[in-house]
Amino acid sequence: MFSSPAEVLAQLAGVGYLADLATATTVYLAATLERPVLVEGPAGVGKTELAKAVAAASGAELLRLQCYEGLDEARALYEWNYKKQLLRIQAGAASGEHEGWQQTHDEIFTEEFLLARPLLRAIRRDDATVLLIDEADKTDVEVEALLLEVLAEFQVTVPEMGTIAATRRPFVVVTSNATRELSEALRRRCLYLHLDYPTPERERDIVLARVPGIAPALAEEVARAAAALRGLELKKAPSIAESIDWARTVLALDAGRLDAATMRATLGVVLKHVGDQRRAVTELRLDAP
């Protein structure tokens, strides 16, 4: 997918994702060694966007498995189209065909009746694929065990059809907000990358890249204001995406600069809890005349 970390930097920048050298090197090694990469960090620092950017930069198709509590094998891997199978059995009975169970079994457990979910779809693809396993820390331990099997061998066994092995391994990104500690077994199978909130200088560059027409001085003000908010004890610190939205908001208001009055009026763009807004107003003295 990439010939060097420098190419990764350039390609990701070309699709609007400004990575640092550590991130670019990890992406390059993951692609070259065909190893999954586990990306951890607080919510909103660009973990999911990294997978999207790699897919866009490499021309690969992005397949996403969104993890959540209660996710099971049928939603992650595959399931059979039971309604279609039942219709096939009923159609055979209505037509007067007297098929043995073995013949019926062989007919209804075929490709036609298989519903492939993201993991199986990624394994079966011959073209370049980026598989995003998003927020893996939200799954149950049983699903994590399934991920271990898939990530270790890049193959899936469907009892009725046999083993399906990847002919071309996907580029795999596993993200985690660290709400639950992932197992050491899963970590061993992955390269590891930790993403944190960017420095004000890097966030300024991100805002400049993602918000056309914004003045560098205003982008700087937004980045430094976001950094100031993250320095408070908030229930939910502003994400990079919310900083970008904040910059677009100020631009749409034609405010020219992000002064105290504009910040106070637009806090709802970046802070989504009333307690966080009150703390910001008080500690940053946004209510001062």
C-alpha positions in Angstrom: 0.0 0.0 0.0 2.9 2.4 0.8 6.6 2.4 0.0 7.8 4.3 3.1 6.6 6.3 6.2 7.3 9.5 4.2 4.9 8.3 1.5 2.3 7.6 4.2 2.7 11.2 5.6 2.2 12.6 2.1 -0.7 10.4 1.1 -2.6 11.0 4.4 -2.0 14.7 4.1 -3.4 14.5 0.6 -6.8 13.3 1.9 -6.8 15.8 4.8 -5.4 13.8 7.6 -2.3 15.4 9.2 -0.4 12.6 10.9 2.9 12.7 12.8 5.9 10.5 12.0 5.0 7.9 14.7 1.6 7.4 13.2 2.9 7.2 9.6 5.6 4.7 10.6 3.0 2.5 12.4 0.7 2.6 9.4 3.6 1.7 7.0 4.7 -1.2 9.2 1.1 -2.5 9.6 0.7 -2.5 5.8 4.2 -4.0 5.1 4.1 -6.7 7.8 0.3 -7.4 7.3 -0.4 -6.9 11.0 -3.4 -5.3 12.6 -2.9 -2.0 14.4 -4.6 -1.3 17.7 -5.2 2.5 18.1 -6.1 3.7 21.6 -6.8 7.1 22.9 -9.6 9.4 24.2 -12.7 9.9 22.1 -12.4 12.3 19.3 -8.7 12.3 18.6 -8.9 10.8 15.1 -8.7 7.0 15.6 -11.6 6.2 13.3 -10.6 9.0 10.9 -7.2 7.3 10.5 -8.8 4.2 9.1 -10.9 6.2 6.8 -7.9 8.2 5.6 -5.8 5.1 5.0 -8.7 3.7 2.9 -9.0 7.0 0.9 -5.2 7.4 0.5 -4.7 3.8 -0.8 -7.9 3.5 -2.9 -9.1 0.6 -0.7 -12.7 -0.1 0.3 -13.5 0.6 3.9 -15.5 -2.1 5.8 -16.6 -1.1 9.3 -17.6 -3.2 12.2 -19.1 -0.9 14.8 -18.7 -2.6 18.2 -21.3 -2.3 21.0 -22.4 -4.2 24.0 -24.4 -7.3 22.9 -22.7 -7.6 19.5 -22.7 -11.3 18.6 -21.2 -13.5 15.9 -24.1 -13.2 13.6 -23.7 -9.4 13.4 -19.9 -9.5 13.2 -19.1 -12.6 11.0 -22.1 -14.2 9.2 -25.5 -15.6 9.5 -27.8 -17.7 7.4 -30.8 -16.1 5.6 -33.3 -18.3 7.5 -36.4 -16.8 5.8 -35.0 -17.5 2.4 -34.1 -21.0 3.4 -37.6 -21.6 4.7 -39.1 -20.4 1.5 -36.9 -22.7 -0.5 -38.0 -25.7 1.6 -41.6 -24.7 1.3 -41.3 -24.2 -2.5 -39.8 -27.7 -2.8 -42.7 -29.2 -0.8 -45.3 -27.3 -2.8 -43.9 -28.5 -6.1 -44.2 -32.1 -5.1 -40.4 -32.7 -5.1 -39.5 -35.4 -2.6 -35.9 -34.5 -1.7 -34.1 -36.2 1.1 -32.9 -34.1 4.0 -29.3 -34.3 2.9 -30.0 -32.9 -0.5 -32.2 -30.2 0.9 -29.4 -29.4 3.4 -26.8 -29.2 0.7 -29.0 -26.8 -1.3 -30.0 -24.3 1.4 -26.5 -24.0 3.1 -24.9 -22.5 0.0 -23.5 -19.1 -1.0 -27.0 -18.0 -2.1 -28.3 -18.1 1.5 -25.2 -16.8 3.3 -25.3 -13.2 4.7 -21.7 -12.1 5.1 -21.1 -9.5 7.8 -18.0 -7.2 7.9 -15.4 -9.7 9.2 -16.3 -12.3 6.6 -16.7 -9.8 3.9 -13.2 -8.4 4.6 -11.6 -11.8 4.5 -13.3 -12.8 1.2 -12.4 -9.7 -0.7 -9.7 -9.9 -3.4 -9.3 -6.2 -3.7 -7.5 -3.8 -1.3 -9.6 -3.5 1.9 -9.4 -1.6 5.1 -11.2 -3.3 7.9 -12.2 -1.0 10.8 -13.1 -2.7 14.1 -14.3 0.4 15.9 -14.5 0.7 19.7 -13.5 -2.9 20.4 -13.6 -2.1 24.1 -17.4 -2.0 24.0 -17.8 -5.6 23.0 -18.1 -8.6 25.3 -15.2 -11.0 26.0 -16.8 -13.6 23.8 -16.6 -11.3 20.7 -13.1 -10.4 21.6 -12.3 -14.2 21.4 -13.8 -14.3 17.9 -11.6 -11.3 16.9 -8.6 -13.2 18.2 -9.3 -16.1 15.9 -9.9 -14.0 12.9 -6.9 -11.7 13.4 -4.6 -14.6 14.1 -5.3 -16.7 11.0 -7.3 -14.4 8.8 -9.6 -17.2 8.1 -13.2 -18.2 9.1 -14.7 -21.7 9.4 -18.3 -22.0 8.3 -19.3 -25.5 9.5 -21.7 -26.0 6.6 -19.2 -24.8 3.9 -15.7 -25.3 5.3 -12.8 -22.9 6.0 -12.6 -19.6 4.1 -9.1 -18.1 4.1 -8.1 -14.6 3.0 -6.4 -14.5 -0.4 -5.5 -10.9 0.3 -5.2 -9.8 3.9 -7.1 -6.6 4.7 -5.4 -3.6 6.5 -7.0 -3.9 9.9 -7.5 -1.0 12.4 -8.8 -1.8 15.8 -9.8 1.2 17.9 -10.4 1.5 21.6 -11.3 4.3 24.0 -10.0 2.2 26.8 -13.3 2.0 28.7 -12.5 -1.7 29.1 -9.0 -3.2 29.2 -8.4 -5.4 26.1 -6.8 -8.7 26.6 -3.1 -9.2 26.3 -3.8 -11.9 23.6 -5.4 -9.3 21.4 -2.7 -6.8 22.0 0.0 -9.3 21.0 -1.5 -9.7 17.6 -1.5 -6.0 16.9 1.0 -3.2 16.4 0.1 -0.5 19.0 -0.5 3.2 18.4 -1.7 5.7 21.0 -3.3 8.9 19.8 -3.8 11.9 22.1 -5.2 15.4 21.6 -2.9 17.4 19.2 -0.8 20.3 20.2 -2.4 23.7 19.5 0.0 24.1 16.5 -1.0 20.8 14.9 -4.7 21.4 15.6 -4.3 24.8 14.0 -2.9 23.1 10.9 -5.8 20.6 11.0 -8.3 23.4 11.1 -6.6 25.2 8.2 -6.7 22.0 6.2 -10.3 21.1 6.9 -12.0 24.6 6.9 -11.5 26.3 3.6 -11.3 30.1 3.7 -10.4 30.4 7.4 -7.7 32.9 8.3 -4.6 31.5 10.0 -5.1 33.8 13.0 -8.7 32.6 13.6 -7.6 28.9 13.2 -4.9 29.7 15.9 -7.5 31.1 18.2 -9.8 28.1 17.8 -7.0 25.7 18.4 -5.8 27.5 21.6 -9.4 27.8 22.9 -10.0 24.1 22.4 -6.7 23.4 24.2 -7.8 25.7 27.1 -11.1 23.8 27.4 -9.4 20.4 27.5 -7.3 21.7 30.4 -10.4 22.0 32.5 -12.0 19.1 34.4 -14.8 18.5 32.0 -17.2 15.6 31.6 -16.4 15.5 27.9 -13.5 17.4 26.4 -13.9 18.8 22.9 -12.9 16.4 20.1 -10.9 17.5 17.0 -14.1 17.2 14.9 -15.8 19.6 17.3 -12.9 22.0 17.0 -13.4 22.0 13.3 -17.1 22.6 13.7 -16.3 25.5 16.0 -14.1 27.0 13.4 -16.8 26.6 10.8 -19.3 28.2 13.2 -17.2 31.3 13.8 -16.6 31.6 10.1 -20.4 31.3 9.4 -21.1 34.0 11.9 -18.5 36.2 10.2 -17.2 37.0 13.7 -13.7 37.6 12.5 -12.1 36.4 15.8 -13.0 34.1 18.7 -13.3 36.6 21.5 -14.9 35.9 24.9 -18.4 36.9 23.8 -18.2 34.7 20.7 -16.9 31.8 22.7 -19.7 32.1 25.3 -22.3 32.3 22.5 -21.0 29.2 20.7 -20.0 26.9 23.5 -22.8 24.5 22.5 -20.8 23.6 19.5 -17.9 22.1 21.5 -19.4 21.4 25.0 -22.5 19.2 25.2 -23.1 19.2 28.9 -24.5 22.2 30.8 -22.1 21.6 33.7 -19.1 21.7 31.3 -20.4 25.0 29.8 -20.8 26.6 33.3 -17.3 25.5 34.3 -15.9 26.9 31.1 -17.7 30.3 31.5 -16.5 30.5 35.1 -12.9 29.3 34.8 -12.1 31.1 31.5 -13.9 34.2 32.7 -16.1 34.4 29.7 -18.8 36.3 31.6 -16.4 39.1 32.4 -17.4 42.5 30.9 
